[in-house]
Amino acid sequence: METGFVTISGSKIYWEKAGSGDPIIFIHADALDTRQWDLQFEYFSKKFTVVRFDIRGFGKSEIPTEAPYSFSEDLFILMNALSIQKAHIVGLSLGAAIGIDFSLTHPEKVTSLVLADSGISGDGFNEKFIKNIKTIEELAKNDQIDSAKKDWSDLSIFNYSRRLPVVWEKVQKMVCDTSGYRWYGKNQPIDINPPAIERLSEIKSNTLVLVGEHDNDDFQRKANLLNKKISGNQLISIPNAGHLSNMDNPEIFNHTMESFYFECFDEKA
């Protein structure tokens, strides 16, 4: 496995790369890092070039400087630095929202999209969830970062993962290691304009929409919205999984991804 850093707008962005073949890039969820994809990284490296990276401000990547930045442009610059012309983009939650934005701003760089338990820029959440996030942000901004991390771990979206000791131990390690900049930082990423919620029909890449069977109503709604707005996509519910569907049920998640790649690309070869 290769590892390294790319400096983008003054911040070092950490990446890992393994395998050979067509590239797949994995983008992690909020408060997590590259370790979220351990079981996908190992599995798909047998047939693909796999890349994963820590989003700016997460994991081993540095927090933002004062320079303007966007998560989707970070991905664009990273791909160029690694000489990747085009890739299958796989993201979960925040990572999926970044994948959507990237596909709208750089469609020429996207072979396909896998959007798991996806966020969508410009599309909100229910009032209770928003209130909980505001509480977490206030704690972090008042130097109560450990309390913010505890409240984050207590969110209802993780109810299913908390029932799985091996999964939850790994989640807790990642949350413990996160900088929390996403909650307290002044220099937040620039969003695409217009936001993705107004442009989903522009996505032309082969797209697989995944959602954990037990994910909450907001993310079920978002999955159905992606299914409705993106032409020719597939929507599949991952059984025995919540919001972190790739970790809760990695066997089914990996098999579903692999089948999607075979159906869309191998048969066309």
Stockholm file with secondary structure:
# STOCKHOLM 1.0

chainA/1-269         METGFVTISGSKIYWEKAGSGDPIIFIHADALDTRQWDLQFEYFSKKFTVVRFDIRGFGKSEIPTEAPYSFSEDLFILMNALSIQKAHIVGLSLGAAIGIDFSLTHPEKVTSLVLADSGISGDGFNEKFIKNIKTIEELAKNDQIDSAKKDWSDLSIFNYSRRLPVVWEKVQKMVCDTSGYRWYGKNQPIDINPPAIERLSEIKSNTLVLVGEHDNDDFQRKANLLNKKISGNQLISIPNAGHLSNMDNPEIFNHTMESFYFECFDEKA
#=GR chainA/1-269 SS CEEEEEEETTEEEEEEEEECSSEEEEECCTTCCGGGGHHHHHHHTTTSEEEEECCTTSTTSCCCCSSCCCHHHHHHHHHHHTTCCCEEEEEETHHHHHHHHHHHHCGGGEEEEEEESCCCTTCCCCHHHHHHHHHHHHHHHTTCHHHHHHHHHTSGGGTTGGGCHHHHHHHHHHHHHCCCHHHHCSSCCCCCSSCGGGTGGGCCSEEEEEEETTCCHHHHHHHHHHHHHSTTCEEEEETTCCSSHHHHSHHHHHHHHHHHHHHHTGGGC
#=GC SS_cons         CEEEEEEETTEEEEEEEEECSSEEEEECCTTCCGGGGHHHHHHHTTTSEEEEECCTTSTTSCCCCSSCCCHHHHHHHHHHHTTCCCEEEEEETHHHHHHHHHHHHCGGGEEEEEEESCCCTTCCCCHHHHHHHHHHHHHHHTTCHHHHHHHHHTSGGGTTGGGCHHHHHHHHHHHHHCCCHHHHCSSCCCCCSSCGGGTGGGCCSEEEEEEETTCCHHHHHHHHHHHHHSTTCEEEEETTCCSSHHHHSHHHHHHHHHHHHHHHTGGGC
//
